Amino acid sequence: MKSNFKPIYLIICLVYSTLLCAQDKEFTIRTIAFYNLENLFDVENNPITFDESSPIMELAENRGDVYAMKVKNMATVISKIGFETTNNAPVILGVSEVENHNVLEDLINNELLIKYDYGIVHFDSPDRRGIDVGLLYQKKYFTPTATSSYVLHLKDEITGKRIYTRDQLVVSGLLEHDLIHLIVNHWPSRRGGETKSNSKRVAAAKLNKHIIDSLQTINPYAKIISMGDFNDDPTNESFKTVLKTKKNIRKVALKGIYNPMEQLYNNGFGTTAYRDKWSLFDQILVTKPLLEPNFSSYRFYKAGIFNAQFLITKTGTYKGYPFRSFGYEGFTNGYSDHFPVYIYVIRAKK
């Protein structure tokens, strides 16, 4: 398959025209990102889950070596997200498709990341395969004050049996004295077809909306960032009907949600590809208080897709697609079948 997808290193979304008048000011800039790590599983069999069906457990030999390379490759990508602009790795990073707390420990202790002194927020989810979401944060810049995990209750429409899927992780904390709330998502897949599985993602969106509403009930001006692999595009029902996201920053009302990824999607950009079609499943949403033109505290500035050349498949059937870790031939020494996404937040220096 050929792809005419063109790399995009940064899409700039200026918050308001007033920012253009503030070029003489100095700003502190931080990166907040999300990355689907594509089956970051360890080599130990967990008898409680079906982790034996993970790509690394299906390998007949050299699992330990493959695992070490996989961790290093993930650390390589993370260390580069936003680095050219901030001279730092992401201060906050949401992740999905991780098996447990141990793989996150191995990741943050890799030689490429250990200097950033990342902390971890992680809960084991009831997902049948044992894949979870998590949050990494640089302790120097972010201090969690509250963490929780919200269960997504789903039932099979035919059998009535429970469908076990990922929880939604909620972390509140101080980004250098600025209170923000983060939600990390990995919504149900499109297995069985987009239409057939749509109700599951609508249910996930309703749970996400419930979490956001709860935070806004406590404080209508809460700074909320919802990120993840949503397995839906920005124009799908889950976003436009349930979450009521806006692509126009000027149309976001109090308690409203801005989706900077929608314009990227409309312009033909994506984070993952299947059968010559690009999807932008990986997204970061922000609420109205992060859009205000007062930069005395952190505000949204820019959004982008991190798809540096080394993350793109160079040859073969999947030329132009994300250079994934696992294929039919086993471990490819690639990275992920998803590109990471990120936003920059800025604050005026005093």
C-alpha positions, 0 to 999 in steps of 0.5 A: 500500500502506498500513502501520500501522507506528508509528515507534519512536525508542528501545527500552530494554533494561536490562542488569540490574536493578543498573543501576536502582540505579546512577542516581546514577552518571555514565556515558559513553555512545557510539553504535554503529550500522549503516546500509544506504546503498542503492546509494551508487555513484559516477558512474564506470563500473568495467569489472570489475563490473556497476556500470552496473546501479546506479540512479545509472548508469541515470540519463540525466542529472544524475548528478553532482548526484544523487550529491552529493545522495545523499551529503549525504542519507546524511550527514544521517542519520548525523549524527543517529543517537544525537545527541539522547542523546549529543550526538555522531554514532555513534563507530562505524558499519558500512555496506553497499551502498557501491561503493568506498573513494572514496564513503566518502571523499566521505561522511566529508568532507561538511560535516555529518560532516567535524568528526567526523574519521571513519576508514575500514576497507574492502576491495573484495569480489568481489560482482558488482555491486561493492557492499561493506561498510565501517566508519567510526569517529571517530578520537578514540574508536576505534583499529583494531588489526587488520582482515581480510576473510573470503570467503563461498564459495558455489556454485550448486546447479545449475551448481556455479559460484561465487556472488560475494557480499560478504565479512564485515569484521572490525575489532578495536580500542580504544574508549577503551582497551577492546578490542572486535571488530566484524563487518560483514555484508551476507548474500545476498539473498532473490532467488528466494524466501526458502526457495530462498535460505535455504541461502546465509544459513545459510552466511553465518551459519556463517562468522559463527559461525566468526569469533566462535568464533575470537575466543573461542578466543583470549579467551572474554571477547572483546567482540564486536559483529556488525552488518549487513543480514542479509537474515534476521529474528531468528527465522530459522534462521541466527540461532536454529539456527546462531548460537543467538542469545538474546532473553532477556538472562538466558539468554546463557551465556559465549560466547553471543550476545544479539540485542536486535532479536528482541524488537523484531521480536516486537513488530512493528517492522522496518527495511525493508518489502516488499508490506505486510510488515515485516522486521527485516533490520538487526540488531546482536548482542553477546556475553556480556561486553558484558552484565556488570553491571560498568560499569568498561568499556563495556557494552551498554545500549540498542538501537533503530531510528532511524526519525525522521519525515523518513526515512518516506515521507509519501504514496502507495503506500508511505506509512509505508515507509522513504523510499528514494533510488531508485524507478521514477521515478529519484532521489527525493531520499530516503534509504534503503530501510532504517532504521538501527539502533543500540546505546548502550554505557556506561561509568561515569565515574571 
